[in-house]
């Protein structure tokens, strides 16, 4: 099905203000955003329009009860200049999984993909081509009913913001193994990209930062022994020649980069396992000199090498990422797929047609800033 997305173009672009050699994560937004309203049981008012502030009633349900989630994706350009998405249908599926868990409406996969295609085509000049940089895409949905009763909202907004980004972590990260606070428990919302999961992580992250750590390794809620994820990324360990990542088991985000890495490892015949990882196994492997690498994997993080892991008083110094190591190979494979230098044998890359995007007639005034 083809959706009727009206496009209202910005009068003036902000592109010339961007320093593409210095683009910290999440601070620069491109000219346009996609906005849709859910009302009367359907998605309507589908628009791409200039990025603007929105104004809301203070009773907005998302603000009170956190009915809100997001996705994270990237658009890249091949060296020949063709904009690409990577596995947009997987993101649509994960998004709708988050929506279901939070009692929010699904977005039809075709609408999601068409909105991304049109938005990225319109702002294609915002896609950086410097190594390690990309156009970050942030689809998100939130409840817009203006009422204080605790129930699912009847109305929602779905928005996609985009902005050029550099690497999420500029250098290898130090991780603190958390033994008091919890990110997720089976049956909770850990597998969804619920906004509240991130809110709950901020205080323990602040404590970890005060001790000099960049991120937390979340552990299971009952024993604090099984390693989960690092909040902004899934975790992989290379122990004794084998790549191991924790099984998600409903508590860990099913990362799409994580899934890509598992498929790449399989395709290349690199030994790997998906299973629970006990902290004692990591400590033992370190003590025996068998911990070869540890790294985070995520859309924003791509491959983020870990340089240190601390468990209580025990500090493990993780070897640096070497040029021919497994994490370096995974990073090169993802970057090569994104810039088109590695053929897409996986069928993941989604080229975007950039023939002129048809915009709505100029005369019409469209900046509807209130929720419909
Ligand atoms: C992403 O990798 O896109 C994420 O969602 C992590 C984000 C919290 C920075």
Boltz pocket constraint, residues with backbone or C-beta under 6 A from the ligand:
constraints:
  - pocket:
      binder: B
      contacts: [[A, 71], [A, 72], [A, 73], [A, 231], [A, 232], [A, 233], [A, 298], [A, 299], [A, 300], [A, 301]]
      max_distance: 6.0
